[in-house]
Amino acid sequence: MNTYFIYINYSEEFDKYYIGQTENFQNRLKLHNSGLVKSTSPYIPWNNLLLIEKSTRSEAMILEKKLKNLNRKRLLEFIEKYK
């Protein structure tokens, strides 16, 4: 059985958050910090703030979509609640 991760990364230098989901979080974080992900490359370095495990990709994608639709205030509240 695979595990899927929803992650919230933060670029302190640019005060930016990035939400994504993956099967291999460590590899994905390396990709973000190497500049190989076009949408995140301008904001390197990225630090992980929150990592949530889900048992199916469907569950991970649903949570990712919900988190991406939160405004900044609600996203920060979510991070505080679940870290």
C-alpha positions, -999 to 999 in steps of 0.1 A, spaced: 0 0 0 13 34 -10 14 65 12 7 99 -2 19 131 13 3 166 12 29 192 21 31 229 29 64 244 22 75 280 30 100 303 14 111 326 42 130 350 19 100 356 -2 72 350 24 55 325 1 37 292 7 35 263 -16 11 233 -13 16 201 -31 12 163 -29 35 135 -37 44 98 -30 80 107 -22 83 138 -2 121 139 3 126 137 -34 100 163 -41 115 188 -17 149 182 -33 133 190 -67 118 222 -54 151 233 -39 171 224 -70 151 248 -92 137 220 -113 101 229 -105 92 259 -127 65 273 -104 87 272 -73 122 279 -86 121 317 -82 115 313 -44 143 289 -33 150 278 -6 119 260 6 114 246 41 87 222 50 61 235 75 36 206 75 35 171 61 3 151 62 0 114 52 -30 100 33 -36 64 23 -49 71 -12 -39 96 -40 -76 106 -42 -76 116 -5 -43 135 -10 -56 154 -40 -89 164 -23 -70 178 7 -44 195 -16 -73 213 -35 -90 224 -2 -57 238 11 -50 256 -21 -84 273 -19 -78 287 16 -68 323 21 -35 330 39 -52 335 73 -70 302 71 -39 284 58 -19 297 88 -47 286 111 -46 251 95 -8 249 99 -10 258 136 -37 233 142 -20 203 126 17 208 131 
